[in-house]
Amino acid sequence: DIQMTQSPASLSASLGETVTIECRASEDIYNGLAWYQQKPGKSPQLLIYNANSLHTGVPSRFSGSGSGTQYSLKINSLQSEDVASYFCQQYYDYPWTFGGGTKLELK
Amino acid sequence: QVTLKESGPGMLQPSKTLSLTCSFSGFSLSTSGMVVSWIRQPSGKSLEWLAAIDWDGDKYYNPSLKSRLTVSKDTSNTQVFLKITSVDTADTATYYCARTTVILPPYYVMDAWGQGASVTVSS
C-alpha cells in the first residue's frame, strides 16, 4: 500500500494568515492526489484533485501544488470558516489511502 | 443535486455481520465512469477506504479487509450495499459512502459524500 504522511498533525494560525499543509507519499503517485476538508461533525468535502485542480465551488484562496512524492495544500488569507481538519488522499493505486490529517485551529 | 445517505444498525455485537446501505440521487450508477465508494473513520482518526463498485458492476476492495467485505448494488442503480462479516470493536466507526467519478482514466475522485452512519460494535 502507498503510505501518505501528512504534516503537521495540528496547526494554529491567525485570521488572514497563509497556511501550508504538506503530504508525502511513499512512492511516486503521479499527481493522483486529492485534498479534503472536514469540519467538526461533518463529512469530508473535496477541495482539490489532480494535486492542483480546484473543485467546483471551492474558494480560490485554496490551492494545491506538488509532484512525485511531495504535495502541499495552501490556504491564503485564512478565514474563520476554514477551521477544520484536512486530509490528503492518493488515488494513483489501490487501495486508495489517506494521510493522517491536519487539524487547523485559529490562534 | 447529488445526495447520498448511509443507513445502518447503529449498534451490533461482536462477530455479527454489519449491513450498510447507501441510498443516492442526482446521478446514475449506470452511467459509464460512475463509481460509489465506502470509507470509514473511527472517532478522532483518519479515513480508511474500504471498497467500491462501478457502473459495470466491477468491485474493488481494500486488501486489508477484503475477506470480510462484500459490496453490491441494486438493479435500479439507486442503492449500494456493504457487508462486513465478523465485526469486532475495531470496526466501530462512522461509515461514509461517496460518489466517485472518473476525472482522467484511470483516476477517480470522491466528489460527493454522504453524512455518514455511526456504527458501534459492543457486547
HADDOCK unambig.tbl for C-alpha pairs under 7 A between the chains (distance, minus, plus):
assign (segid A and resid 32 and name CA) (segid B and resid 107 and name CA) 6.85 0.50 0.50
assign (segid A and resid 42 and name CA) (segid B and resid 115 and name CA) 6.70 0.50 0.50
assign (segid A and resid 43 and name CA) (segid B and resid 113 and name CA) 6.54 0.50 0.50
assign (segid A and resid 43 and name CA) (segid B and resid 114 and name CA) 6.83 0.50 0.50
assign (segid A and resid 43 and name CA) (segid B and resid 115 and name CA) 5.53 0.50 0.50
assign (segid A and resid 43 and name CA) (segid B and resid 116 and name CA) 6.73 0.50 0.50
assign (segid A and resid 44 and name CA) (segid B and resid 113 and name CA) 6.85 0.50 0.50
assign (segid A and resid 45 and name CA) (segid B and resid 112 and name CA) 6.99 0.50 0.50
assign (segid A and resid 46 and name CA) (segid B and resid 111 and name CA) 5.61 0.50 0.50
assign (segid A and resid 91 and name CA) (segid B and resid 107 and name CA) 6.44 0.50 0.50
assign (segid A and resid 91 and name CA) (segid B and resid 108 and name CA) 6.69 0.50 0.50
assign (segid A and resid 92 and name CA) (segid B and resid 107 and name CA) 6.62 0.50 0.50
assign (segid A and resid 95 and name CA) (segid B and resid 62 and name CA) 5.27 0.50 0.50
assign (segid A and resid 96 and name CA) (segid B and resid 49 and name CA) 6.11 0.50 0.50
assign (segid A and resid 97 and name CA) (segid B and resid 48 and name CA) 6.67 0.50 0.50
assign (segid A and resid 97 and name CA) (segid B and resid 49 and name CA) 6.51 0.50 0.50
assign (segid A and resid 98 and name CA) (segid B and resid 47 and name CA) 6.12 0.50 0.50
assign (segid A and resid 98 and name CA) (segid B and resid 48 and name CA) 6.75 0.50 0.50
assign (segid A and resid 100 and name CA) (segid B and resid 46 and name CA) 5.27 0.50 0.50
assign (segid A and resid 101 and name CA) (segid B and resid 46 and name CA) 6.18 0.50 0.50
